[in-house]
Amino acid sequence: MNTFGKLKRFGKIGIMAMTLVVASCSDDDDNGGGGPSGNAGGFISAKVDGQQFNSLEIQGVSTVVATRTTSMVGELIMIQGSSSDMKSVVINLLGITATGTYTISPENDGSVLAYVETAESMSYDTSNCSGATGTITITKLDSEVIEGTFSFVGKVDESCSQSKNITDGSFRGKFMNAGM
């Protein structure tokens, strides 16, 4: 397995781990979802097969996690937000360092868009199946914040027959290490 393949596999494990960590906070007082009018720290909003998804906000604080790291294979940006019903949207971007519009598909080693249903242990993502593809537009990217829009068709890797259509996606993530 090449370096990108290893990174992609690590990214999928990271997707599930981050989902479990953030979703475990959902037992706290849920004051509604994030969204464009939500907490300035971050939000993820989208429609999943036509149903609204909003990342969780607890007592006015966003639970969206955004990180930015550099490794031998390039810069990796990860943004993850979970809803109160243990579902998550995860954006992993490898080598994207500027604003613009990018296609994310199995041919893009390392970058993955995913919708995860934690309770069912299902990840509908763009990592391996034909037709699992999406677009992300980064409208702002600096040392503190990343934001933009996205849409994708995610498929379950094991069979490639189950899919989810994610549309009208928007996000804002404040990097955890910003200002440190």
Phi, psi and omega in degrees: 000130181286174183300318180294322177297320177295319179295320179297316178296318177299319179299319179293321177294319177298323178302310182293319182294314179297322179298316181294320181296309183290321181294332179294341177282351187289353176285346178288176179297115181271110180262027177104174182271166174282201180141177183307330179263004183279200183305137181295342180292324179169159176198158167224129180225140179194172171248130180247110187048041177087351180264136183291135173240129173227135176295153184286143173233126182247120180048045177079005181246129179292143175259009178290133180249128176231130178229156180219119181226160177239135178227187180296336182263359177127183180282136179240123175249129178234127177233132182217135176220139182243151176265171181292343179260027173063040172241150185221154168244132183232133178237115176245120182239118180253123176080006177267114187234009182214162175295157180145181180251132184230141173270132179244123182206176178302337180284344179268089181303127173099323179273132183217137169250135184216147169241123187241128172257097188299316183301327180264358183054042181246130175244116175262106189221178183258022190274327190223338190264144174300136181085354176271099186211159180200179179227138174232135176245117178268115181262339177213133177208113176219193184290345183249328192220147167231138177208159180168202182229162180201161169203150179194160168254118179254141179235152176282123186300325187298324183236339184060011181260338179265134181217162175228140178256113182255121183231171175051035181282140172217153183206158171212126178233132174262122183298135183301326183268006180295132177081006180270000000 
